C-alpha cells in the first residue's frame, strides 16, 4: 500500500506525525520514532514566557555581584540574555540527526516576538514552522476581532520573513473558527493543525488550591477535529492536520476520510511508546487492502462535506436526527 501523503508541501512517507512534546526534544527518542515509522517530528514548542524567565533568572544571577568591589565586578561584566540559544542548538542537533522532516513549534505573545523567534527557528534548517495561536481571555472588554486581527498580523509578519512553510495550530475557541481559518489561509498559512489541546486548571478541594493536571487525550476526543476536517476539506488551499484524540489506526483513517492530509499523535507515544507506530501503520495498510485502496489519495476526503451528497451531513440536522431516533437509553457493551 502507498501510505505517502503531502503535508505543507512536504512528501511524507505516511500520515503519522509525532506532535510537539518533551518526547520529541530528545535525539535518541527522535531516532527511535523515525526507525519505528513516524513520517515527521514536531519539535517541542519554544515559549516566549520561557525566554523571559531565563532572562530574569540571568539578570538575578548577575545582580549578585552588583554590590561587590570593582575588581570582582570587572570579572563578571553585565551581558545580554542569550535568547533561545539552548533551544536552537538542541533543535539543530536533532534536525541533523534524523532524515525525516522536522517542524519547529513556536508559542509567543506579541507580533514582534513571533517574527523574531520564527527567524531564529528557521535558521536551524527545519523543514517547516508551526505557530500556536490561541487566546486565554480573562477580561470581558476584549473584542473577538482584536484577538483575530493581532494573530493575522503575526502570521503576516512571519510568512513575509521565513522561506519555509508555516502552519497554524489553533484552539477551537473562536467566535467562528471557519471564518478565521479562511482569513489565515488567505494570509499565507500553508497548513492548519486542529485542535490545540489546552491545559485547564483543576481545583483540589482538600488543599483548596488550583492544580494543573497533565491531561492526555482519551477516546472520542478527535470528534471535534473530524467535524472541522470535513467542513474545511476542499475549502482552503492549506493542508489539514488532525490533532487531539488520534490514538489508533481507526482514528487516523477516520481523520483522512474526513479530509485530513496528516495527523499528529502524542498520547499514544506516551502510553505505548514508539513500538505502537508499526502496529498502526500495518493496520492502516490492512484496512486499505480490505477496501481495495492502493493509496491514501484513494480515500482521503471521501466523507468530507464537499464529497457527500447530503447537504446537512455536517449541520444541525445531524444532531436533530440523532435526538429523534434516540431511545433515551445509553448503549451498554
N, C-alpha and C positions, 0 to 999 in steps of 0.2 A: 504494500500500500504506500502511496505517496502522501506522507503526513506534512509535507512542507507548506508553509504559509508565507504571506508577505505582510509585514508589520512595520510601519514607519518608513517604508521604502527599503527595509532590510529583508533579505531572504532568510527565513528561519527554517530549520530542518523539521520542526514540528511546532504546535501552538503553545507549548508549555514554557512559561517564563517564571523564574524564581523572583518573587516580589521583594521589594526593599525591606530588609530586616537585619538584625545582627548576624544571622547566618550567612548573609551574602557579603559580609565585610571581612571574612576570613579567607585567605588564599587557598588554604588546604580544603576547606569546605566547598569553595567555589569549584575547585578542580574535581572534587567528588561529584558535585552536581552536574558538571559538564560530562564527566565519564558516564554518569547514570542516564544521561539523555536530555537534560534540560537544554532548551534551544537558545536561551538568553538569560542574562542576570541583571537585575536592577540593584545597584549598589545601595547600601543603607543611606538614608537621607542626610544631607547637610542642613542643619538648622541654624538660622540666624541667631536665635537665642543662645545656642551653644557657643557661638563665636563671641557674643557679648560677654558671656560668663567667663570664657577663657581670658578675654581681655581684662575683665575686672579682677580676676584672680592674679594675673600677671602684675597688674598695677599695685595690688595689695602687697605682693611679694617684694616688688621694687621699693615700695614705701617704707619697708622695714629699715632701710638704710638711710632714710631721709634725715634723721636726727643724729647720725654718727659724724665722726670727724671727716674733714675734707679728703684726707688721704683714702679713707675707706670708700667714700662716695665716688671717688675717681676710679676705683676698681670696679664699680658696678654702675656704669652710666645708664641714664634713662634710655629705654629703647621702645620702639613702636611694637604693638602687638603683631605677631607674625601672621595673623589671619588663619585661614583654613589649611595651613601648610601640612599638618599631620594627616588630615583627611585626604588631601590631594595626593600626597606621596603614597598613601596606602591604596588609594583608588588606582593610581598609575601602575603600581606594582601588580595589582590584581588584573588589570587590563592586559598587561604584558604577559601574565602567566597563563591566561586562558585563550582559546581560539574562537570561542563563541562571542556574539555581540554583548557588550556591557553598556548598560544605560545608567547614567548618573541621575540621582534624585535630589531635588532642591526644595527647601521649605523656608521662605523668607517672609518678612513683614512689610517692607517698603519697596516701591517700584524701583528705586535706585539700587537697592540691595540685590534684587532679582538679576538685574543687568550685570552688576559687578561680579557676583559669585557664579553666575552662569558662564561668564568668560573664563573664570578660574577652572571650573569643572571641564569645560570644553577643551581647555589646553592640555588635559591629561591624555587625550586621544580616544576618549569614549566614543561610542557609535551614535548615541542619542542622549537626549536630556529630558527628564520628566519633572514638570513643575507641579507641586502640590498646592492646589487652590482650595481654600475653604475660609470661612469666617465664623469664629465663635463669638457672635454678637451678644453683648451683655448690657447694651444701652438701648432704650426704646426709641431714641430720636435719630438713629442711623437709618437712612433710607436704603432700600434694596439696590436701587440703581447706582448709588455711590459706591457700594461694595463691588458690584459688577464692573463698573467703569474703571475702578482702580486696578482690578485684575486684568482687564482687557489691555490697559495701558502697560502693565508689567509684561504681558505676553508680547505686545508690540515691540517693546524695547529689547526683549531677549532675542526674538526671531530676527531683528534687524542687526544684531551683533554677532550671533553664532552661526556657523556654517553647517552644523549638524541638525538632524530632525529634532523638533521639540514637541513633546506630547504634554497633555494636561491631565492630571489626576484630580477628580472632583469629588466633593461630597454631594449627596442628593438634596441638601438643604438650601435650595434656591427657589425663589418665587415661581419661576418657570425654567427648569433645567434645560428643556429642549430649546427654548429661545436663546438662553445664554450660550449653550453649546454651538448653536448656529453662528452666533457672533464671534465666538472664539475660532470657529472653523474659518470664517471669513478673514480673521486677523492673521491666520497663518499656522495654527496648530496642525500638526501632522498626525496626531492621534489623541484619543480620549480613553482614559482608564476609569471605569465606572464600577464601583464607587469606593472612595476612601473610607476606611473603617476608623472612625474617630474614637479616641478614648473618652469615656464618660465617667464622671465621678460616682462613687457609691458612698453610702453612709454606714459606718459601723455604729450601731445603736448602743452597744455595750460601752464602747470607749467614747461615743459621741464625737466622732471626728470624720472628716472626709478621707476616703481611700481611693486609690486609683488602681483597680484590679487589671491584670493582664487579660484582655478579652479576646480569646481566639474565636474563629468562626465556627458555626455549627451548621448542621444540615438544614437546608431551606433558606439560608442567608443569601443565596445567589438570586433569589426570585426578582428582587427589585432591579438588579443588574440585567437580568434576562429581559424584562419588560422594555428597558431603555435600549438594549441592543436591538430588539425587534422594531422599535419605533425609529431608530436612527439609521439602520442599515439602508444604504442607497440614498439617504437624505443629506449626508455630509460627505465631503471629499476625504476627510481624515480616516485613519484606521480606527478600529474599535477593539478595545481590550476589556474583557470581563474580569472583575476583581471582587473579592469578598465572597466566601462560601463556595469557592471552587475547591472541592475536597477529593473528588474521584473522577474516573473516566466519564461517568454519566453526566457530571456537571460540565465537563469540558465539551462533550458532544452537544448538550443542550444549549450551551452558550453559542456554539458555532452554528447550530440550526437557527438560532435567533438572529445571527448576523455578526458575531464576534470574529475578528481575524485571529485573535490570540487570547490567552488567559494568563492571569498572574496567580501564583499559588504560594502560600506561606504556611498556613495552619498544618497542612498535611506534612510539610517538611519538618515541622517541629515535632509532630506526634509520631510519624513513622520513618522519618529520615529519607535520605536520597534513594534508598533501596526501593521505595514505592514508585519512583518515576518509571522504570522499565515496565513495571506491572501495569501502570496506567496506559502507557503507550501501546503495550500489547493488547490491552482490552479495547482500545480505540481501533486498532488495526482489525481485530476480530469482528467488531461491530460493523466496520466498513465492508469487510469481506461478506458478512452475512447479508448486508443490504445491497451489495453489488456496486459499491462506490470504490473507485480506483484512486481518487484524490480528494483532498479536503474541499477543493473547489466544487466538487460534485454536489455537496450538500450544504455548504455554507450559505446561510441566509434563506434556506428553504422555508422556514417558518417565521420569517420577518413579516411585518405588516405589509411591505411592498409586494411580497410574493403570494400572500394569501388572498383569496377572492372575497372572503368575508370582511367587509369594511369595519366591522365592530369588534374584531378579534382582540384588539388592544385597548378597547374603550370600556365605558361603564356597563355596556350591555353584558359583558362577560361576568361582571360582578352580580348584576341583577339575575342573570340566568342561573348562576350558582345558588343564589338565595331561593329562587322559585322552585328549584329542583331538590333543595336540601330537605332531608327528613328530620333535621333537628338533632340527629344522633351523631356523635363524634365517632369516626371509624376506629375500630379496635382490631389490632392484629390477632 
